[in-house]
Amino acid sequence: MEKQNEFEKMYSKDEFSEDSDDIFEDDFLKDEPDKDNVNSGKDIVDNKEEGLEYDISKASRKTKAPDRINLDGKEVVITDVKVILPKPESEWQLSKKKTVRYKSCQFIVFYDNDGQREYYSGMKVFPRTVNGVEKYSEPVIQNNGKNQASMLKSVYAKYKNKRPEEISMYEFLSFLKSKPKALIKSKEFEYDEKVTNKNIVVKFLG
């Protein structure tokens, strides 16, 4: 079973779940870094002077993303997945107990049905200082199945007959990149007093 790094240990706590109770502050202080799984000094966020050039031939021909349509009960193929890191200048957010800082990533899953995509909330990065410079940890997802990204990881874990804790981020994202078939359910989610129906994967097929 793959070891957790210190950020995965933090993020496995209920403090970051949208519908969980607060936890004790001391729980975070007990976690020690996993030296075998610590990121090297390699940048996770592209340096402004050394960023990769964007291939404009791959730019979208559409003026905006398609409107969300209800895919409830439909089978789809996941055609792609993207993780967009937060901008370096964006503000850090504080966990419920105000003990840990984090930023949210965009985790986008693309379906083959009419160009549909879904944004799964719940993937985050934490601050990490390398040679006196603050950078990001690797993106992490909770293993408790309580936010959207965590729910999707739990669906994959069930498909592979594993526990979520046994699945690395690389394994999970590589599977989503492999164009798997999936069953979709339309589910309601509330945020900032607004209710949105999202097309969420509830089962992988085949």
MARDO-966755 format. One record per residue (C-alpha): x, y, z; residue number from 1; residue in one letter. Coordinates in steps of 0.1 Angstrom, whole numbers, plus 2048, in hexadecimal, padded with zeros to 3 digits. Layout:
% residues N
  px  py  pz num residuo
   X   Y   Z NUM       a
...
***
This chain:
% residues 206
  px  py  pz num residuo
 800 800 800   1       m
 80E 822 7F6   2       e
 818 839 813   3       k
 807 85A 819   4       q
 81A 87A 819   5       n
 813 894 834   6       e
 7FA 8A6 81E   7       f
 7E6 887 817   8       e
 7E5 880 83C   9       k
 7D8 8A3 842  10       m
 7BE 8A1 826  11       y
 7B1 87F 832  12       s
 7A3 891 850  13       k
 77F 89C 851  14       d
 789 8C0 855  15       e
 788 8C5 830  16       f
 767 8B4 829  17       s
 74B 8CA 81F  18       e
 732 8B8 836  19       d
 747 8AC 853  20       s
 74C 8B6 877  21       d
 76B 8C8 883  22       d
 788 8B4 890  23       i
 7A0 8BA 8AB  24       f
 7BD 8D1 8A3  25       e
 7D6 8B9 8B3  26       d
 7CF 89F 898  27       d
 7E3 8B4 87F  28       f
 800 8B9 896  29       l
 806 893 89A  30       k
 80C 88D 875  31       d
 830 889 86A  32       e
 83D 88D 847  33       p
 842 86D 833  34       d
 867 871 828  35       k
 863 856 80D  36       d
 848 86A 7FC  37       n
 853 88E 7FF  38       v
 853 8A3 7E0  39       n
 876 8AE 7D4  40       s
 87D 8D2 7CC  41       g
 86D 8CF 7A9  42       k
 853 8E9 7A3  43       d
 82F 8DE 7A1  44       i
 823 900 795  45       v
 835 90D 775  46       d
 84D 929 77B  47       n
 841 949 769  48       k
 863 94B 757  49       e
 866 926 750  50       e
 842 91C 749  51       g
 839 904 72D  52       l
 82D 913 70C  53       e
 809 90C 705  54       y
 802 8FA 6E3  55       d
 7E8 911 6D4  56       i
 7DE 8F7 6BB  57       s
 7CD 8E5 6D8  58       k
 7B9 903 6E2  59       a
 793 8FE 6E2  60       s
 77F 90A 6C4  61       r
 761 911 6DA  62       k
 75A 932 6EB  63       t
 74F 921 70B  64       k
 74A 900 71C  65       a
 729 8EF 712  66       p
 70C 8F3 729  67       d
 708 8D6 742  68       r
 6ED 8BD 737  69       i
 6DE 8A3 74D  70       n
 6F0 882 748  71       l
 6DD 86F 764  72       d
 6DE 84A 75E  73       g
 6F4 84D 73F  74       k
 714 83A 737  75       e
 731 84F 72C  76       v
 755 84B 723  77       v
 76D 862 736  78       i
 782 871 71A  79       t
 79A 886 72F  80       d
 7A2 893 751  81       v
 7B4 8B3 75B  82       k
 7C1 8C1 77C  83       v
 7C6 8E7 77C  84       i
 7DC 8F4 798  85       l
 7D1 914 7A9  86       p
 7E3 934 79E  87       k
 802 93C 7B4  88       p
 7F3 95E 7BD  89       e
 7D2 94F 7C9  90       s
 7CA 952 7EE  91       e
 7CF 934 805  92       w
 7B0 928 817  93       q
 7AF 91C 83B  94       l
 7A0 8FB 847  95       s
 783 8FB 85F  96       k
 79A 8FB 87E  97       k
 7B0 915 86D  98       k
 7CF 8FF 872  99       t
 7D6 8F6 84E 100       v
 7D8 90B 82E 101       r
 7CE 8FD 80C 102       y
 7C3 907 7E9 103       k
 7A9 8F5 7D3 104       s
 7B2 8E7 7B1 105       c
 79B 8E3 793 106       q
 795 8BE 78D 107       f
 784 8BB 76C 108       i
 776 89A 75D 109       v
 76C 89A 739 110       f
 750 884 72B 111       y
 74A 879 707 112       d
 725 883 708 113       n
 721 8A5 6F5 114       d
 742 8B2 702 115       g
 736 8B1 726 116       q
 74E 8B6 743 117       r
 74B 8B7 768 118       e
 75E 8C9 783 119       y
 764 8B4 7A2 120       y
 76B 8C8 7C1 121       s
 782 8BC 7DC 122       g
 7A6 8BA 7CE 123       m
 7BE 8D0 7E1 124       k
 7E2 8DA 7E5 125       v
 7F4 8E4 805 126       f
 811 8FC 80A 127       p
 834 8EE 809 128       r
 854 902 80E 129       t
 872 8F8 7F9 130       v
 893 90B 7FE 131       n
 880 927 80E 132       g
 867 92A 7F2 133       v
 842 921 7F7 134       e
 835 908 7DD 135       k
 818 8EF 7DA 136       y
 816 8CC 7E6 137       s
 80B 8B1 7CD 138       e
 7E5 8B3 7C9 139       p
 7D3 89C 7E1 140       v
 7AF 88E 7E5 141       i
 79F 882 805 142       q
 798 85E 80A 143       n
 777 861 81D 144       n
 75F 864 800 145       g
 74F 884 80C 146       k
 758 89D 7F1 147       n
 754 89A 7CC 148       q
 778 890 7C3 149       a
 779 878 7E0 150       s
 758 868 7D5 151       m
 767 862 7B3 152       l
 786 852 7C2 153       k
 770 83C 7D8 154       s
 75C 831 7B9 155       v
 77D 827 7A8 156       y
 789 815 7C8 157       a
 769 800 7C8 158       k
 76E 7F9 7A3 159       y
 792 7EC 7AB 160       k
 787 7DB 7CB 161       n
 7A0 7F0 7DF 162       k
 79E 809 7FB 163       r
 7A2 82D 7F1 164       p
 7C2 82F 807 165       e
 7D2 815 7F1 166       e
 7CE 82A 7D1 167       i
 7E9 843 7C7 168       s
 7E0 863 7B5 169       m
 7F4 857 797 170       y
 7E0 836 795 171       e
 7BF 849 798 172       f
 7C5 864 77E 173       l
 7D5 84B 766 174       s
 7B6 836 767 175       f
 7A0 855 760 176       l
 7B7 85C 742 177       k
 7B2 839 734 178       s
 78F 842 727 179       k
 77B 82B 73E 180       p
 755 827 73B 181       k
 740 834 758 182       a
 71D 837 764 183       l
 711 85A 76C 184       i
 6F8 866 786 185       k
 6EB 88A 789 186       s
 6F1 895 7AD 187       k
 6E8 8B5 7BF 188       e
 704 8C8 7D1 189       f
 700 8E8 7E5 190       e
 71A 903 7E6 191       y
 716 927 7F2 192       d
 6F0 921 7F5 193       e
 6ED 917 7D1 194       k
 6E4 8F4 7C6 195       v
 6F4 8E5 7A7 196       t
 6ED 8C4 796 197       n
 70E 8B4 78B 198       k
 714 895 775 199       n
 728 87F 78D 200       i
 737 85D 786 201       v
 728 843 79C 202       v
 736 823 78D 203       k
 751 818 774 204       f
 747 7FF 75A 205       l
 759 7E3 748 206       g
***
